[in-house]
Each structure stands twice: as structure tokens, then as C-alpha cells.
Amino acid sequence: MSDLSTKQAADRLGISVPTVIAWIKNGSLDGKLIVHGKRSVWRCSEASVEKLRRARGKASWNDVEQRIAALEAVITQTARPGTAKVLRDWIAAEDVAARRRRHVMELLAGSDPSGSHIQPAAQRHL
């Protein structure tokens, strides 16, 4: 397996990029900082992302996208045009709602298993 960008890891785990970086720093994910001249990027091991994803019981984003595509294909083939549009709109709304719920839960939980990167509200806005 290869290394993933923090964006790729975040998508697979259903978390934010800053959370991925925090988890690399605290050892929850295997990763490293790669320096390219004046620019540096965080990379993490695909194996550690998949191991953590399985441990958390999360389907990967690719799994979810494949399920949505299959459902949309069935809807398109079997439903009347008006019904198909209503169902596609409902799927899109549910996707947005799920992302919002996940984001709120990350904020409430601090997104970090150790809670080490949580800052009081007054410090976050300085």
C-alpha cells in the first residue's frame, strides 16, 4: 500500500484534514511530514488509515459512492421520471444532513481520541 494525502485520508475516515494531521502528530495514524524545498506536506500510510477505518466501523467514501450510484441506477430504471427526481433530491439532502451531523459530532467530541488539540473557545478566535 502507498501513502495518502491528508485530504484522501480525511475522506476515507470521514473526518477533517486538521484532525488527520492531529492524529498523525499524536500517533493515532502512521504518517510523516515531507519537505519539498520551502513547502511541506503531511502524508499518512494507507494501511494505517484502512486499519483505523475498519476499527471505527466506517465504510469508506468509495463504498458509499458506489452504493449511491447503484441506488440511483435502480431508481432511474424503475421509477417514473418525477419519482426518480424526488428520490435523487432526497438522497442528496440526506447526504448533506449526514455530513453536517458528522461535523457536529466531530466538534462535540473534539475529533481527537486524546482530546489534546481541543482549545477553549476564547483561544480559538485570537
Buried (B, 14 or more C-beta within 10 A) or exposed (E): EEBBBBEBBBBBBBBBBBBBBBBBBBEBBBBEEEEEEEEEEBBBBBEBBBEBBEEEEBEBBEEBEEEBEEEBEEBEEEBEEEEBEEBBEEEEEEEEEEEEEBBEEBEEEBBBEEEEBBEEEEEEEE
